[in-house]
Amino acid sequence: MAAQRAYTTHPLVLRRVSVRRVEEVTPRMRRVVLGGEDLAAFTRDGIGHPGFAAPGFDDHIKLILAADGDVRAALPAQLPHGIEWTPAEHRLTRDYTPRRVDLDAGELHLDFVVHGEGPAESWAAAAREGDELWFVGPKSSLRLPERLDWIQLVGDETALPAIGRFLDERPLDIPAHVLVTVSDDAARQDLALRDGDTVSWVLAEPGDAAALESAVRALPVPPGEGYVWAAAESRALLPVRRYLQRERKLPKDRVNITGYWHREEPAAPETEAAAEAGAAPTAPAKIPSPLPWLAARAALQLGVVDAVADTPGLSADALAARLGVPGPGISVLLPLLSAYDVVVDADGGGLRLGTAGEELLDDHEREEYTGHEADVLLALAHLAPALRSGTSPWRAASGATLYDTVAHDAERYGELVEECEQLVFLLTGLTADPLWEGVGTCLLTGPGSASMAAALDDAGRRPRLRIAEEGVPAEVLRGHVPAPERIDWTGGLSDVAVAAKALAYRTDEEAVRLLTRLAGWTGTAVLVEASRPDGLSPHAAEAALHAFTATGSPLRDSAAIAVLAERSGWRVERTVALGWGAEATVLRRA
């Protein structure tokens, strides 16, 4: 049996609501009650959309605002099954937790911290009856484990809406132990506590990592099976995550930690002066040096960040001895790490982590320096010779294609699977397609296979699955895909095959080989790939170069897919837009 998945997905719909009333929950929290016809099932531009659903206590909806006030120009495009974030220069988005959903009354309650600084807080502060608000989501709801004896709910003021909703609705009938850091006693709220519950209010400045960690460490650990949910400023949660995972050794399926907001560092004086004068800050005159990135990568690979986190106050010599690195080597590295606030010794009391170093405690952050993504970035050192020779920078750097590398590296394949986990939120348009009518067997291939299997299950479509990766041994696949009846290419024909992100790390020739192989097993194939940059991503300009580095081809649009299909004995029947720059291309055997 496969383990219970952590999330339930929902259709992504753009909705318009308006302010019905505003309530003051506390002197530091304002509640805006919204309503409108879009909370029920509705039709827009000939497309029918389901009613709003946010069953999870910590669901997030994405509010859409605009720096220039023109919200209509900032709205994404609504697809039949999803959202496409088209480029919009002045778009601002912020995620908020529904405090209460009353579909009978057609109302949605959102709570805003009054003294917060940001576009959403400013909108809420000025909100009046009749004001318009657009939002998207939620895209998913957290599934709590079924067999729990207790739950700890930890957060700062921004987490109070989710904590309050959990206590009101009680998705699990178990004792809840609540810890909230507030910057003022006026932020305390009346919570729906029951016998066996506990609550601790801790005075601390917003984003105070030390205070939050100390308070979490002071929480008693009840007996039995428990779950810890935490939400606060993203960097303040890093030591909490480390404590829960390393010291309390809680399994991943017993912890959910989410950075609800990110504290901005103070602007440099000259930038503040320019802003006050109404002038735009000047762009850097030079291209940033790669040296800090390389130093951070070395610090992670050597264990510098973890060693200093585990034992603050180490001297440089003691650190070198602990890591088994000759002293001169560490002394060369430390000045640059200190300059970029990774490891610092400001008061002469020994080494400690700076702000940048604390961020590197997060697994996702460190993968950008040491994981597959970092290796692809390093391959760009061979960009010029690759462009001259017509190959991929990865192949120019390593002598092998990325596909050949991944096919024999279970850890690297696992990273690709993790990168594809977000795909499950985009597949509603594909699983709703008529092509699934009468499908009894489905062959899945590519690192997105697990997400595709989950999306089929969510849609109530349960064909017999065969999961394989052409050329990748079964021992590499195991643990990264659902447990189907078999993990190979045998067992007869399939009604349909889905290649989920299978081309994203293949060269054109390797893609043709895979498509030719699929033509021998099915008459219908679907390719799920990113065809354009995600308009909401701050790294959209890098997408084409990232794809080229991996495969020697930029992001493959519909025309490029059609060329590969024709070379492989297929024809493109149609393309299904999935949103966020992703498409599903339906192929039929020619």
N, C-alpha and C positions, 0 to 999 in steps of 0.2 A: 504494500500500500504506500502511495506517495504521501509525504507529510502535508498537513494542511497548509495552504498558501496563506501568506500574511495579509493579502489585500483582496478586496472585491472591487472590480472596475465598474465605472459608470459611463454612459454616453456623454460626450463633451458637447455642451450646448451653450451658445451665447444667449444670455437672457437680459431683458430690460425690466427694471423695477423702479419704484419711486418711493420717496419717504412718506410714511404715514404719520409718524410721530417720533419724538425724541424724548428719551428719559434719562435722568441722571441717576445712575446706579450708586455711585459713591462720588465724593469730590474729585476722584481721579479716573472715573470710568463713565463714559457716555454710551448709552444704548440707542442705536438707530433702528427703528422698526420699519421694514420695507415690505411692500406688497406690489402685486401686479398680476396681470393675466399670464405672463410668461412663467410664473411658478407652476401653473397647471400645464397640461398638454396643449400645444398650440402649433399653428402652421405659419411659417414665414417664407415668402418667396416660393411658395408651392412645396415646401419641404415640411413634413410633419415631425415634431419633436416631442419626446416624452416629458411628463411632468418632472419637476425638480425633486431630486432625492438626495438626502445627505444623512444617511442613517448612523454614521460613525460619530462618536463624541468628539473626535479631533479632526474631522473632515476639513478640507481647505477649499475655499472658493477664491478665484483670482479676480480682484477688482481691477477695472480698466479706467485709467485716468489719463490726462494729457497735460504736459507742462505748459502748453500754449492755450489750454482751455477748449481746444477743438477735439472733443472726445470722439465724435463720429469718425473723424479721420484716423483715429487710433484703434478703431475696432478691428478685430481679426475677421477673416472671411469664414462664414459658416458653410461647412460641407454637409452633405446628407448625413454623414456619420463622422463628425469630427470638426476640428478647428484648424485653419491654416493661418499662422501668424505672418501676415504679409509685412514687409518693411514699413515702419512708421517712425519718423524721426523723433516725435515728441511724446511717444507712448510711454506711460508709466504703469506698472502693474504691481500690486501688493496682494499677498495671500492673507486671508482672514478665516477664522473658525466660526461657523454659525453657532451662536449661543443657544438659539431655540428655533425650531422649525415647526410651524403650525399650519399644515396644509389645509385643514378645515377652514381656518380663518384666512388662508392665502397670505400668510405672513412669514417673514424671515427676520430674525433678530441678529444684529451684529453689534459687538461691544468694542469700543475704541478707548485706548488709554489717552486721557485728556491731555496730559503734559508731554506726550510723545512728539517727536519732530519728524515730519514726513508728509508726503502728499495725501495719504489716506487720512491721517489724523487731522490735517488741515481741512479736508473735505468734511469730515465728521463734525469738526468744531463749528463749521458754518452751515451745516445741513438744516434745511427748513422743509416743512411739509410741501410735497409736490416735486422736490428736487429729484432729478433722474440719476440712476446709477446702472451701469452695465457690468456684468460679471460672467465668468466662465467657470464651470466645475460644479461639484468636485469631480476629480478624475478617478478617485478610488476611496475606499473606506477600509480602515484597519480591522482585521479579524483578530480578536483576542483568543488565546488558547482556551479550550473548553474546560479543562480541569485545572483550576487555580484555587488556592486557599486564601490569597490576599493580593492586593495591588498597591503599589506606591505611586502616587501622582506628585511629581516634582515640577516646579516652574517658578517663573517670576510673574509680574503683573500681566504680561501678555498671554500667559497660559491660563489665567483665571476663567475665560469663557469655556475652554475645553474641560477644565477640571469641574467647573460648575455644572456643565451639561452632563458629564459622567455621573455626578452625584444625584442629579435630578432624575436621570433616565435609568441608571443602573443596568448597563448591558450585562453585567455579571453580578449575581447576588452574593458578594463576598465583602469582607471588611476592606475599607479604603483608608490608607494612611497618606495624608496630604501634607506637603511641605511647600510653602510659597514665600519667596523673598519679595519684600515690598520696600520702597524707598520712603514711605510715609505710612503711619498707622491709619491714615484716612483711606488707604487703599483696601483695608480689610473688608471682606464681604460676608454676609450671612450665607452659609453653605448648608445644603441639605444633608447633614450628617445623621448617621444611624448609630445604634448601639454597636460597639466594636470598632467604630471609625476613630481616627485621631487626626488632629490638624495642628500644624506648627507654623506660626508666622515669624519670619526672621527679617529684621530691619537691615537692609543693605542697599547700596547704590546700584542702579541698573547696570548689569554686565559685570558685577563684582564676582570674578571666578573663585577667588579664595573663600569668600563668604558662602557661596553656593556649595562648593566642595565640602567645606567644614560642616555645614548643616546636613548634607547628605550622609557624610560619615557618621554623624551623631544619631541618625535614625536607627532605631532598633530593627533587627531583622527577624520578622516573625517566623515561626516554624512552618514547614510545609512548602508547597510549590507556590512561588510568587512571580510577580511581573512588575517591572519598573518602567513607567512612562515618564519622560522628562522633556520639557520644552522651555527654552529661555534664549538669551543671547548666544549666538553660535559658538564663539570662542570660550565663553564662560562654561559651556557644557563639556569642553574637551577633557579637563581633569575628572569630571564626573564620569564620563564614558570610560576613561582609563581605569578609574577605581572600580566601577561595576564589572568591567570585563576582565581586568588583570587580577584584582584582589578578591572581589566577591565571586569571580569566575562564573558570572551568569551567562547561560547560553544565548546565542543571538536571537532565538525565538522567544526569549523572556525579557528582552530589552527593546524599547523604542525611544530613541533620543532624536529630537528634531530642533534644529536652530530656527527659532521663529523670527529672529531679526539679527542684524549685524551692525555692531557699533562702528561708526565711521571714525577714523583717526582725525585729529584736529588738522585743519588746513595750514599750510605754511603761511607766515605773515604776509609775504608778498601776494599770495593767492587771495587771502582775506581782503587785503587792501584793494586788489583789482576788482573783487566781487562787490565791495562797498561802492566802488566808483562806477559800477555797471559795466566794466570791461570784461571780456571773456579771458580766462587764463590762457597764457601762451603755451603752445605745444612744445614738447622737448626739442631741443635743437639737434640732438643726436639720437641715433638708433640705440636702444638700451643694450648694454653689454651682456653677453651670456654668462659671464663669470659668476654672478651670484647664484644663478640656477645650477651651474655645475658644482659650486661649493655646497649648496643645499643637498644636492644628490649625493655627494661624497659623505656628507654628515649623516645622512640616513643609511647609506650602505655600510659605513663603518660602525654605526651604532651610537654616534655621538649624541643625537637627540634623545634616544631612549635612556642612555646612561645618565645624562644630566637631569632628565625628568625623574628618574628613579632615585638619584642621589644628588639633590641640589647642594651646591657649595664645594664641589670637587675643584681641586686645582688643575691646571693644565697638565702638570706632570702626573697627577693621580689619574686623570682621565686617560692619558696616553698609556699608562701602565694597565689600566682596566681593559682597554681595548686591544692591547698588544700591538700598539702602533708606536714606532720610534718617536721620541719627543719632537724632533725638528719637523716631522710631518704635521703633527697637530698644531704646532706653533705657526706654521704657514697658513693653515686653514682658519684658525680662530679669528684673526683680524677681520677677514671678510665676513665671517658669520656674525661677528659682533657689529660690523657696519650695517648689516641688514637685519639686525634684531632677531637673529636666530638663537644664538647663544651669547650671553652678555655677562660681564663682571664689573658692573658699574660702581659698586661700593667697596670693591676689594675683598668681598666676603666669599669669593669663590664663584664658580660658573653656575648660571641658572638659565632657564629658557626665557627668551624674549617673546614678544607677541607673535612674530613669524614662526618661531620654534614651537610655540604651543599649538599653532594651527597644523603643524606637521605631525602632531600626535594623532590626527584624524586619518583613518585608513584611506579615505578617498583622496585627501590632500596629498598624502605621501605617494600614492600611485602615480600622480602627475610627475613625480621625480624618479621613481624607481620601477614602475610597472611597465606594461606594454605600451601605454601612451608615451612614456618617456623614451622608450627604445625607438619608437617611430620618429619622435622629434629629433633624436640624435642622428638618425639616418639622413636628415636633411643636410648634414655636413657634406654629403655626396650629391647634392642637388645639381650642381653644374655639370659634372660628368654624366649624370643620369639623363639630363636634358639633351646633352650632345649625342649620347648613344641610343636614346629612345627606350631606355629601360626604367625601372622604378628605382628611386633612391634606396629603398630597402635592399633590393638585389645588388645594387652597386656597392652597398656597405657590407653586406653579409655574404654575398656569393650565392645566395639562395633566395627564392621568392618567399614572400611572407606566408603564403599557403604552405609551402614545404616546411617552413619553420614551425608553424602552428600545428601541423599534422602530427608532429612527434613530441609535442610539449603540452602535457595535460594542464600545467599551471597557466600557461599563456592562453590555451583554449578556454580555460575557466574565466579568465579576464574578459575574453570576447563575449562569453555568455552573460557575464554580469553587465557589460555595456549594453546588451540587448534587452535587459529586464524592463526598461521603460517602454519597449515596443508593445507590450501587452495593452497599454492604455490607448494605442492607436489602431487596434485591429478590429474594432467594431464594424467599420465599413466593409471589411473583407469577410468577416464571419456572417454578416447579414446578406451577403451576395447570393443570388439565386444559384450560383454554380454548385452550392453544397447540397441542393435537393437530390436525394437519391444516392449520395456518396456513402459507400460502405467502408472503404479503406482509403487511408491517406498516408503517403510517404512524406515525412518531414526531414529536411536537411538544413544545415547551417546553424550557427550559434544562437539564432533566435528561435530554435525549435521549441524550447521550453516555454517561451512566451506564447508561441502559436498554439501549443497544446492547451495552455491555460485559457487563452481567449476562446478556443473552441468549446471548452468546458463551460465557461461563463455564458456562452451563447446557447447552451443546451444542445450543441452539436457534438456528438460523440462517435465519430467513425473509429474503426479499428486503426490504430496508429502503428506505423513502422518508422522508427527514427534512425537515421544513419548519416554519416558524413563521408562522402566519397573520398577514399584514400586515407581516412583517419582511423586508426585502430580502435576497437571497442574499448580497450582499457583506458584510452584517452578520453573517451566520451563518458564513461561511467561516472556518476556523481554530478554530472553537469546537465543531464537531460532527464525527463521523466522516465519511469521504468515501464517501457512498452512491452509488447509481447516478444519482440526481438530487436536487437541493435545490429542490423546488417542489411545487405541488399538482396537477400534471398526471400523466397516465399511467394513468388508470383506477382502479377501486375497489381497496380493500385489505381483506384478511380481518379485520383488527383494527387499531385505532388506539390508541396510548398517549399520553396527555397527561401528561408528567412535570414536575410543578411549573409547569404552564402557567397555572394559575389563581391562583397565589400572588402575581402582580403585576397581575392583572386585576380590575376592578370587576365587580359582579354582571352588569351589562349587557354588558360585554366578554366575560365568561365564557359568557353565553348565546349571544352571537354566535359564539364559537368552537365551542361544542357543536353549534349549529345547522349550522355549516359541516361539522363532522365527520359529522353525520348524512347528509350527501350523499355521503360517501365510504366509509362502512362501516356494517355492522349491529351491530358490537360495538366498544365503546370502553372504555378503562380510564383512570381518573383517579388519578394518584399524588400525594397531597398530605399535608401535616401537618394532622392533625385535632385534636390536643391537644398541650400542652406536653410536652417531653421531661423525664421525671421525674428524670433524672440531671443536667440542666443547672442551673447556679446562677442562670440568667436566666429560669427557667420563668415567673415572675410577669409578665415583660415580653412574653411571646409574643403574647398577644391584642392588646395595644396596638401592637406592632410590625406585626402583620398589618393592623390597622385603619388605621394610618398609611399603609400602601402602597395599600390597596384600598378603604377605607371599610367593610370588613367584618372582624369578628374571625376567628379561625381557623375554617374551615368544617368542621363535624362532619358526620356521615352525614346528619342531617336537613337541613342547609343544602345539601349536595350534591344530595340528592333533590329539593329544590325547584327548583334550577337545572336539573336533568336534565328534570323534568316540563315546564318552560317551553320546553325545547329539543327536545321530541319523543322523549325517552328515558325509560326506566324503570330503576330500580336493581334489578339481579339479585341481587347479594350484595356484601359487603365483605370484603376480605382484610386482616387485621391484619399489618403489616410490622414493627412494633416502633419504639421511640424516638418514639412519638407519630404515626407515619406510617401511612397506610392506602391501599389500592388499591381503588377503587370500580369494579366491573364494571357497565357499562351495556349494555342492549339497546335497539334502536330500538323505540319503542312501536308 
